[in-house]
């Protein structure tokens, strides 16, 4: 069994990462699996430990960081989220290509720990288009939209840190291009 | 018969356009055809009019420009080269996707006349890699290599004028990505 790839996918909020990933997941040849994150957040109704998340308390989370058990981690609104190395490695050893949809900061942590990770950054066709997608998606106040755009602009500056940059002008084409990238790396790895 | 696409491919000298195109040409599904250029240059031994080039005198060439019969044109070392609209249209009307490998200036002329042209710019993984490719290809004096690199840097600034930017780190992957772009546009056109 060939070890699977580790694929890091980032891109500004509103760029359409979710739709692209949904399209990629339809293609079984890509052997994609999601990783399961570890979090200190309390389970919501119906969420199952080991399925939606690995639910842990803060001490366990901090110990996991200290012990180098997390590929990356970040804090959002008081809760910690991270990617356990062991689960990612388990999937990769089963031949699955593990897809991490993470923010730029997390991606940089992964890059340090796994230099062979395949990093892909999705960009919008233009900032105007990104703005209109963000406006179209929710009916958020203009102030929030501007905050998202400012954040997006900062994230876009990190684009050079990624191995591949794919423009999401057309979801099918963006996922076709990412498929080509993944397939080529599966091929290189198996040679 | 669906009208074929017009595909403009540019990229700095040394980036590997030729190798990528050779790879693309292997794939019959892409229905790629080269255009034949018009030139004032004298035929070399074995070159056939209407096969290698449309050979014309300078007056005929200048008249073709005036009459709007050229999609783009440029002068190199005293000879004029251009792309005849009529031949490109003939191929496209036969359902062929016409590939123009032209310099940035020519590509901008095509863009003006054919806003539906699919423009693709091939970039090197880095300027260091481009330099080493240029150095590896010929044993040119360092001065010439530097001139090529300076020209490449200027050309790279035009990258935003192109619809797609593809990095040629790996020839197979670069041509796979360009194939995906062409196929997707064939699909969109036929919908």
HADDOCK unambig.tbl for C-alpha pairs under 7 A between the chains (distance, minus, plus):
assign (segid A and resid 173 and name CA) (segid B and resid 180 and name CA) 6.91 0.50 0.50
assign (segid A and resid 173 and name CA) (segid B and resid 181 and name CA) 6.58 0.50 0.50
assign (segid A and resid 173 and name CA) (segid B and resid 184 and name CA) 6.18 0.50 0.50
assign (segid A and resid 176 and name CA) (segid B and resid 180 and name CA) 6.21 0.50 0.50
assign (segid A and resid 177 and name CA) (segid B and resid 177 and name CA) 5.49 0.50 0.50
assign (segid A and resid 177 and name CA) (segid B and resid 180 and name CA) 6.32 0.50 0.50
assign (segid A and resid 180 and name CA) (segid B and resid 173 and name CA) 6.91 0.50 0.50
assign (segid A and resid 180 and name CA) (segid B and resid 176 and name CA) 6.21 0.50 0.50
assign (segid A and resid 180 and name CA) (segid B and resid 177 and name CA) 6.32 0.50 0.50
assign (segid A and resid 181 and name CA) (segid B and resid 173 and name CA) 6.58 0.50 0.50
assign (segid A and resid 184 and name CA) (segid B and resid 173 and name CA) 6.18 0.50 0.50
